[in-house]
């Protein structure tokens, strides 16, 4: 479990890290360099879940050696499916990271939502649903590895 105390905020305790795959952990279906070692470090504090539409069909093979649970969503209401997924885990125990329109409900309902603006861009609704925005997934994961970095962005 990852516990945070941010001045002006209620204490936070996270059990789950839930992320999108394409546009978040991967570009064009390929895992972004630096992601795997960070996820291996985070597994000691968080139960890691990747929830994806798997647009490029590469998520299963790319994540096979990672310490995570992979959920590939069927076509349909993927925004709702991602929100339902974290509700099953307990949204108040989740930190979620994503970039696409189908991530906006997940980020809005999570205790901590982080939006990314990488090479695939980010949906405006997702940016507006997030608590924080990062330019790279490695920076977002580093916020969790070095949680005092969150203080500057979340201090009230």
C-alpha positions as CSV (number, residue, x, y, z in Angstrom):
1,X,0.0,0.0,0.0
2,X,1.2,3.5,-0.8
3,X,0.2,6.2,1.8
4,X,0.5,9.9,1.1
5,X,-0.1,12.9,3.3
6,X,-0.4,16.2,1.3
7,X,-0.8,19.5,3.1
8,X,-4.5,20.6,2.9
9,X,-5.7,17.2,1.7
10,X,-7.2,14.2,3.4
11,X,-4.6,11.4,3.8
12,X,-4.5,9.1,0.8
13,X,-3.9,5.4,0.8
14,X,-3.6,3.5,-2.5
15,X,-3.7,-0.2,-3.1
16,X,-4.1,-0.3,-6.9
17,X,-2.4,1.3,-9.9
18,X,-4.7,1.1,-12.9
19,X,-3.5,2.3,-16.3
20,X,-4.4,2.4,-19.9
21,X,-2.0,0.7,-22.3
22,X,-1.9,2.5,-25.7
23,X,-1.0,6.2,-25.5
24,X,-0.1,5.7,-21.8
25,X,2.3,2.8,-21.3
26,X,2.9,2.3,-25.1
27,X,3.2,4.2,-28.3
28,X,1.9,2.4,-31.4
29,X,1.5,-0.7,-29.3
30,X,5.2,-0.8,-28.2
31,X,6.0,-0.4,-24.5
32,X,7.8,2.9,-23.8
33,X,11.4,2.5,-22.6
34,X,11.7,2.9,-18.8
35,X,8.2,1.7,-18.0
36,X,9.0,-2.0,-17.2
37,X,11.7,-1.3,-14.5
38,X,9.4,1.3,-12.8
39,X,6.5,-1.1,-12.7
40,X,8.8,-3.8,-11.2
41,X,9.7,-1.4,-8.4
42,X,6.1,-0.3,-7.9
43,X,4.8,-3.8,-7.5
44,X,6.1,-3.8,-3.9
45,X,3.7,-1.0,-3.0
46,X,0.8,-1.4,-5.5
47,X,-1.2,-4.1,-7.2
48,X,-0.8,-3.1,-10.9
49,X,-3.6,-3.4,-13.4
50,X,-3.6,-2.6,-17.2
51,X,-7.0,-2.1,-18.7
52,X,-7.1,-1.6,-22.4
53,X,-8.9,-1.9,-25.7
54,X,-5.6,-3.2,-27.1
55,X,-5.9,-1.2,-30.3
56,X,-2.7,-2.7,-31.8
57,X,-3.1,-6.2,-30.4
58,X,0.3,-6.2,-28.7
59,X,-0.6,-5.6,-25.0
60,X,-0.6,-9.3,-24.0
61,X,2.8,-10.1,-25.4
62,X,4.3,-6.7,-24.3
63,X,3.2,-7.2,-20.7
64,X,3.7,-10.9,-20.3
65,X,6.8,-10.5,-18.1
66,X,5.5,-7.5,-16.1
67,X,4.0,-7.8,-12.6
68,X,0.5,-6.8,-13.6
69,X,-3.0,-8.0,-14.2
70,X,-4.1,-7.4,-17.9
71,X,-7.7,-6.8,-18.8
72,X,-8.5,-6.5,-22.5
73,X,-11.9,-4.9,-22.9
74,X,-14.4,-5.9,-25.6
75,X,-15.7,-3.3,-28.0
76,X,-18.5,-1.1,-26.7
77,X,-18.7,1.3,-23.8
78,X,-15.0,1.3,-22.8
79,X,-15.2,4.4,-20.7
80,X,-17.9,2.8,-18.6
81,X,-16.1,-0.5,-18.5
82,X,-12.9,1.2,-17.1
83,X,-14.9,3.0,-14.5
84,X,-16.7,-0.2,-13.6
85,X,-13.3,-2.0,-13.3
86,X,-12.0,0.5,-10.7
87,X,-15.3,0.5,-8.9
88,X,-14.9,-3.3,-8.4
89,X,-11.4,-2.7,-6.9
90,X,-12.6,0.2,-4.9
91,X,-12.1,3.5,-6.7
92,X,-11.0,5.3,-3.5
93,X,-8.0,2.9,-3.3
94,X,-7.0,3.6,-7.0
95,X,-4.5,5.8,-8.7
96,X,-5.3,5.8,-12.4
97,X,-3.2,6.9,-15.4
98,X,-4.5,7.4,-18.9
99,X,-4.7,9.7,-21.9
100,X,-7.7,8.7,-24.1
101,X,-11.3,9.7,-24.0
102,X,-12.2,6.2,-22.8
103,X,-10.0,7.0,-19.7
104,X,-11.9,10.1,-18.5
105,X,-14.4,8.4,-16.2
106,X,-11.7,6.2,-14.7
107,X,-9.6,9.2,-13.9
108,X,-12.5,11.2,-12.5
109,X,-13.7,8.5,-10.2
110,X,-10.3,7.4,-8.9
111,X,-8.9,8.8,-5.7
112,X,-6.0,10.1,-7.8
113,X,-6.2,10.5,-11.6
114,X,-3.2,11.4,-13.7
115,X,-3.6,12.3,-17.4
116,X,-0.7,12.1,-19.9
117,X,0.0,14.1,-22.9
118,X,2.5,12.1,-24.9
119,X,3.0,11.5,-28.6
120,X,-0.6,10.2,-29.1
121,X,-2.0,13.3,-27.4
122,X,-4.8,13.4,-24.8
123,X,-8.5,13.9,-24.9
124,X,-9.6,17.2,-23.4
125,X,-12.3,15.5,-21.2
126,X,-9.5,13.3,-19.8
127,X,-7.3,16.3,-19.0
128,X,-10.2,18.0,-17.2
129,X,-11.0,14.8,-15.2
130,X,-7.5,14.4,-13.9
131,X,-6.0,15.7,-10.7
132,X,-2.5,16.0,-12.3
133,X,-1.2,16.1,-15.9
134,X,2.3,14.7,-16.8
135,X,4.2,14.9,-20.1
136,X,5.7,11.4,-19.9
137,X,4.6,8.1,-18.3
138,X,8.0,7.8,-16.7
139,X,7.4,11.1,-14.9
140,X,4.0,9.9,-13.7
141,X,5.4,6.6,-12.4
142,X,8.2,8.5,-10.7
143,X,5.6,10.5,-8.8
144,X,4.5,7.2,-7.2
145,X,8.1,6.0,-6.7
146,X,9.0,9.3,-5.1
147,X,5.7,10.4,-3.6
148,X,7.0,13.7,-2.1
149,X,7.0,14.9,-5.6
150,X,3.2,14.8,-5.5
151,X,3.2,17.5,-2.8
152,X,3.9,20.4,-5.2
153,X,1.1,19.4,-7.6
154,X,-1.5,18.4,-5.0
155,X,-1.0,20.9,-2.1
156,X,-4.1,22.9,-1.4
